[in-house]
Amino acid sequence: MALLERTDALDEIREKVEAGERLDLEDGLTLMESDDVLALGELADRARRLRGGGEEVFFVQNLYLNQTNVCRVKCKFCAFAVTQKQADAYTYSGEQLVEDAVHQHELTAFTEIHMVGGETPHVSFDYYVDIVRQLHEALPDVHLKLFTASEIHHMTKLSGLTHEEVLRTLRDAGLGSLPGGGAEIFADRVRRLIAPGKEHPDYWFHTHDAAHRLGIPTHCTMLYGHVENYEERIDHLLRLREQQDRTGGFLAFIPLAFHPENTVFERRGWRHTTGVDDLKLIAVSRLMLDNIPNIKAYWIMMGMPMAQVALHFGANDVQGTVVREQIFHAAGARTATEQKIPELVRFVREAGRVPVQRDTLYNQLRRW
């Protein structure tokens, strides 16, 4: 009887999807609680197509940089951050970052730099502005996707400026967009448990809202698989959907599975999420986020074979070449730290989709 009830509930959700109706909190919980993962994947792919999605799967050629691993916040889920006194601490100057980026650009001709780092209290706001300006001057045709909302909030504390003033200054120096990190899970209960020293999630929204009003597009994320429950996952997605209704500035949503290695959660018995949970979250995200066009299957987190499957569960983007990712690998990711374009193309083709190289703003650069 319980199985029949779940099937009937999915049928009701399918009717809403086919009619273009919005799914609500109860629908989201029904989806998360469903054991029929294949049905979820088929429904999510159907929703993607009904909303204008085709056979294209996107990726970008990008370089990952981390300007510092020194951080004032001791998030319990983080295996990347260190204190200034630790032997492996680093804070790179603008000159060092430019030298590295220019060298890598000669090798791969990437179109995007994705840079995030710790919230070090040992620099001034000018440090960040100088980094942006120097990278932009050295590589004017490369899009700079830099700094999480948490880092932007940290810059307001360093400078005494508002979020809008910080973002305007960075934009004028060459900032192109913001990544989506720092969102974690918005629920207060979860934040108190995993990141008690971090700012309230309202600041994440305030930062992205300000960026959108200044014409700076951004991305959004969810870090799942730790202490959150299904209702908190769906609440997180609904809050993102409401923000997108207001400003329309999110380019893509990226679900990020929690990696527990080298964190306090590993010592408490946490393990990596399962493939079923990862695929379910991709599918539910596609179904709930009807106004965010792109859902990424982040291969660094799930591996390329699982990312291939995710392309049939609502995802339409596999992120990019991702040269030298460090944050997930510090927490135990065993995937490669880079994918060559031919490999991305092969994986997408073998999943039955059409590979498309894009820029950060989803302009098509090359189609296979």
Secondary structure by P-SEA (a helix, b strand, c coil): caaaaaaaaaaaaaaaaaacccccaaaaaaaaaccaaaaaaaaaaaaaaaaccccbbbbbbbbbbbccccccccccccccccccccccbbbbcaaaaaaaaaaaaacccccbbbbbbcccccccaaaaaaaaaaaaaaccccccccccaaaaaaaaaaccccaaaaaaaaaaaccccccccccccccaaaaaccccccccaaaaaaaaaaaaaacccbbbbbbccccccaaaaaaaaaaaaaaaaacccccbbbbbccccccccccccccccccaaaaaaaaaaaaaaaccccbbbcccccccaaaaaaaaaacccccccccccccccccccccccccccaaaaaaaaaaacbbbbbbcccccccccc
